[in-house]
Amino acid sequence: MPIKNRFGELHAEITEWRRDIHAHPELLYDTHRTSALVEEKLREFGCDEVATGIGRTGVVAVIKGKSNTSGKVIGLRADMDALPIFEATGVDYASKEDGKMHACGHDGHTAMLLGAAKYLAETRNFDGTAVVIFQPAEEGGAGGKEMVDDGMMERFGIQEVYGMHNMPGLPIGHFAIRSGAFFAATDEFEIHVEGLGGHAAKPHDCIDTTLVGSHIVVALQSIASRNTDPLQAVVVSTCTFRTESEAHNVIPQHVILRGTVRSHDKDVRDMAEKNLKRIATSTAEAFGATAQVDFKRGYPVMVNSVEQTEFASDVAEKVTGARPMDVPPIMGGEDFAYMLEARPGAYILVGNGDTAMVHHPEYNFDDAAIPTGSSWWAEIIESRMPAL
């Protein structure tokens, strides 16, 4: 690696930061402790500017190179928030907050970017400006959108932006990426079915909402199997089915279905919303019931720019000696999508080794990935804005 030696020296220190963040997880925008730690470190590193409160609790720092004849400004983004999960790792730095844990590795992302920021502030071996972005509320809070809407790109003059996420199952020291649509749009639906409740022994006097809801759940699968081009991708998942009664002998008057729709194409996304509403209301009507559908659009499709993906891949190869794996589209969501809508850029996956999957109570970021991740971020700056 071009800067392996320095990150080898910093490895223990970065690991210490990561484990401290891991032990004190915070949710969504409530990242006050983490944001304060990040701010403290960035000021300690000697960054030229440190701004807080961007996108509520986000932190942004500016690091100027030894020269700026290029006029380039490159953004690097890490997320800071945790998940509402009870930790089951058993590590000695496990979460001290019941029901909260860093089950997605954002502690590792933040620590790796802090490590890169320290190195860049020390060396400044580039011609331009690096902007390091620490974002809250990736896990469902759209913190990326908040930071963009807060004018971050314009305020700091960011021209390109790059992000990274760890990937369990991908070996340590390896990267994976794809150009174009990468992570899916993530939409949510809630369907309220109204029938006629009554005694389970007299179903003929009722309109059975459990039966109606069950038919809706099954019928919604036709969106993927019969409404979508087989060469496209969509996932429709009904994840909860709730009634107003838990009695064994009561047909409920009302049931609520909740779920998610994932897609990688705008037209498929529009089609799925339209057909979900049609199927739910028509199926209910066929049984004499009614259905009201609340469809909420979430994160958009995350699209890697072609040029920046090629560059990010070149940097990964420079860091590891191997071309990153070309991976298929992922149906998970990522609010870095909002930043990539605002500016060209790319998002890459870094290997986390043979660990539990993200969002699992036994997941843990592997500190062995730190030198690879920090090196990639630092090399993005040095290769995109080479020193004179």
N, C-alpha and C positions, 0 to 999 in steps of 0.2 A: 504494500500500500504506500502511496506517496507520503502520507503523514502518519503512518502506523506507529512510528516510534513515539511521537508526542502523545498520541491517544493511548498508547501503552502506559506512558508515564501518568496520564490523567485518569486511567481506568478506575483505580480504587476510589478516587475522589468523586468521579461521576457516579459510580455505584453507590456511594454513600448518599449522594443527593437522591438517587432513584429510590433507595430503600426508605429514606425519610418520607418522601412523598407517598410511597406505597403504604406506610404505616398510618398516614393521615389523609385518607381519601375524602374527596368532596364532590358533591353532585351538581350537575348542570352549571348554573351561574354562581353558585355558592362556593367559589374557589378562592376565597379570601386568603386563607393561609398559604395555599400554593402560589397564588399570584404575588403575595408579599415575598415569599422565598425567591421566586423568579426575579422579581424587581431588585431585591437585595443583591443577588448574584450578578445581575447585569450591571448594576452600578459599581460593584466591586471589580468587575472585569475592566471597567473604564470605557464602556460604550459611549458614543458621542451624544446620544440622546436616549432617554428611557421614558416612555409614555405609558400611563396606566389608565384604566377605565375605558379602554377601547372595546366597544361591544360589551358594555357593562363592566366585566371583570377581566377583560383581556389585557395583555401586556405586550408592548411593541418596543423594540430597541433598534437603533441605527448604529452601524459600524462602518466608518469610512475607510476606504483603502488608502494606500500611500499616495495614490494619485487618482484623479477622476477625469481624465481626458476622454474616456469612453462615454461618460454621462449615463451609464447603465445603472439600474437599480433592481436588484433581485431580492425577492421575498422568500423566506424559508418558514414553514409553519408546522408547529406541533400542537397537539391538543392536551388539555390538562385534567379533564373531569373523569370521575370514576362512575361506577354503576351501583344500583341498589340491590346488591347481592351479599349474602352472608359468606365470608371467606372460609375456605376449608383447605388451605395450603399447608398449615402447620408450621410455616417458617417463623423464625424468631422476630421478624420485622412485619408480621401480619397486621392487618388492619386493627386499629384501636377504636374504630367506630362501628358499632354493631349495625349490621345490615347495609354496610357500604364497603366496597372493595375495588381496587384497580384490577378488574377482571378483563380489561382489553389492552393493557400495556401502555396507557397514556402516561403513566409514570415514567416508563422507559423512553417514550418519545420526547417528553419534556426534558429529561436528564440528558439525552443524546444531543438535543439542540442546544442546551446550556453548554455542554462540552464543546460543541462546534463554535458557539459564540465566544467562549473563553479563548479558544485557539485563534479565531479570526481577529479578536481584539488585541491579542498578543503580537501576531505576525503582520496583519494588514497587508499581506502579500497579494494584492489585487488592485485593479484599476477601475474603481467604481464604488458603489455603495451596497452593503448588505443590510437587509432589514429582517430581523428575527421576530417571528410572530408566535405568541403563546395564547392559544384560544380556549375559552371555556365552552361548555355545553355542546359538545359534539354528539353526545349520546341522547339525541332526541330533542335538544333545545335549539338547534339551528344557530349555534354561536358563530359559525362562519358567516352566515347571512347578516347577523347583527354587526359583526366587525366591518363587513363590506358596506352595509347601510350606514354605518357610522363615518363613512368617508375615508377609511383606512388607505385604500389604494391611492386616492388622490392626495391625501395629506402627506404621505411618505413617498409619493412618486413611483410606486412599484410598477414595473413593466412586465415582469414575469414572476411566477410564484411556483414553488415546489413543496411537496409534502411527502410524508412517509408513514407507513404502518407496518408493524411486525406481523409475521405470518407463521403460526404454528404449522409444523409439518415440512416447512422449507428449511434445509440445513443452515446452521449458523455460518455466516460468511458468504451467503448467496443472496441474490436479488431476483425479483420477478416483476414483470410490468407488461402492459399492453397499450397500444395506441388506440385512440378513439374511445367509444363507450366502454367504461371499465366497471364502475359500480352502478347499481340500479337506482332508478327513481323509487321512492318508498312512500306509498300512499296508504291511508287508513280508511276503513269504512265501519259504520255502525248501522245496523238494520233493526228497526223496531217493528215487530210483528204483533198486530192486534187481532184477536179472535173473539171467542165467546167461551169464558171459563165455565167450569161446572164439575159435577161428580164424575170420577173415572168410570163408575158403573153405568153411566148414561151418556156415552160419547155422542149418540145421535142427537142429543139436545145441545151439543157444544160445537164450537169450531176450534179444533185442536191445534193450538199454536206450536206445540212440540212437533207434531207431524208436519205442519207447514214449514217450520224452521228447518227441519231435517231435509225436506225436499229442496229448500233454497240452498242449503249447504252443498248438496249433491249437484244441483243444477248449475251452481256457480263454476264448477269444474269444467263445464263446457266452454267457458271463455278461453281456457288454454287449449283444450282438445279440439274445439270445433269453430272458434271464432278467430283464432290467431294463425297467421301463416306459420306452417311447421318449421320454417327456417328462422323465425323470430322466437323470442323468449318472453314468457310472462309467468308469474306465479301468483295464484289467488289462494290465500290461506284463511279459512275461518278458524280463529284461534280460541274464541270463547263463545259459550252458548249458555245464557243465564235466564232462569225463570224467576218469577216472583214468589214461588212456593217451593218448599222442599218436602211437601207431604206426598205420600205414596198414592193417595187416592184423589188427588185434585188435578184436573186439567187446567193449566194456567191461562189466564186471560191475555197475558202479555209475555213475550220473550224478546231478548236482545241478543243479537249476533254481532261479534266484533272480529275484525281481521285486517289483513294487509294485502296490498297488491304491489308486486315488484315488476318493473319493466325497464328495457334499455332503449326504447324507441318512442318518440313523441306520439306518432300515430297509433302505436299499440297502446300507449298509456291512455290516450283519448278514447279509443275503442273499448278498453277494459272498463273505464268508468261508465261509459254510456250503457254497455251491455250488463254490467253489474246492477245498475239501477233498474233496467228493463226486466231482467230475469227475476229480481227480488220482488218487484211490484206485481208482475204478471203471474208469477207462481203463487203468491199470496192470494191474488184475485181468483185464481182458478179453484181455490179451496173455500172461497167466501170470506177470506180474511183480508186485511190490508197490511201494507208494509211501507214504512217511511225510511228512506236511505239518506244517511249523512256521510258524504264522501269528502275526505280532507286530503288535499295534496300535500305531500311532505317534501323531502329532499329531492331535487331534480337528478337526472342522470349525470354522473360524474364523467366528463369527457376529457381525456388526455389529448393535448395538442400534438400534432404529428411531429413537427420540428423539435419541440421540447422533449417529447418522449424519446426521440432518437438521441438527443444530447444527454438526457438522463441515463439512458442505456450505456452510452459511451463512458460516462463518468463511473457507472457501476462496474464496467469492465476494467477501467483503469484502477479502481479501488481493489477489486477482487481477483483480477486476472481472467475472469470468465464472463461471457455474455450473459445478461440476466435471462431467466426463463421467460418465455412468452406464454402468458396464462390466459385462459378463456375469461369471458366476462363473469363478474361476481354479482350475485343477487342481493348481497348486503348493501346497505346505504352508507353514504359518507358525505358529510356537509362541506367538505373541501370542494364539493361541486360548485358551491356558490362563488368561491374564490376563482375557480377555473372558468366560470361564466364571465367573471369580471376581467380576468387577465389570462393570457396564454400561459401554459405551464404543464406540469406532469406530476403524477403521484406514483410512488414505487413501493413495493413490498420488500421488507428485509427479513431474512430467515430468523425464526425464533427456536428452531430445533424441534425435538420430539417432546412437545409439551401438550397439556390439555388445550382444547380449543378456546378461543376468546369467548367471553360471556359465560364461562364455566366457573363454579366456585373453587376449583382446584387449579385454575390457570395461574401462571406467574410469568412475568417477563424474564427472559434469560439474560443476565448481565453480560454474558459472553458476546452478545450481539452489539454491545456498545461501541467498540472501536470501528466496526464496519459501518454502523449507522452514522456516527459522528463524522467519520471520514468522508462519507458520501456527501453529507451536507456541506462540509468545508470545501470539498473538491468541486461541488457545483459552483461555488463562488469563485474559486481560483481558476477554474477552467473556463467559465463563462465570461469572466472579466480578468484575463491574464495580466499580470503585472508588466509594466513597461521595462 
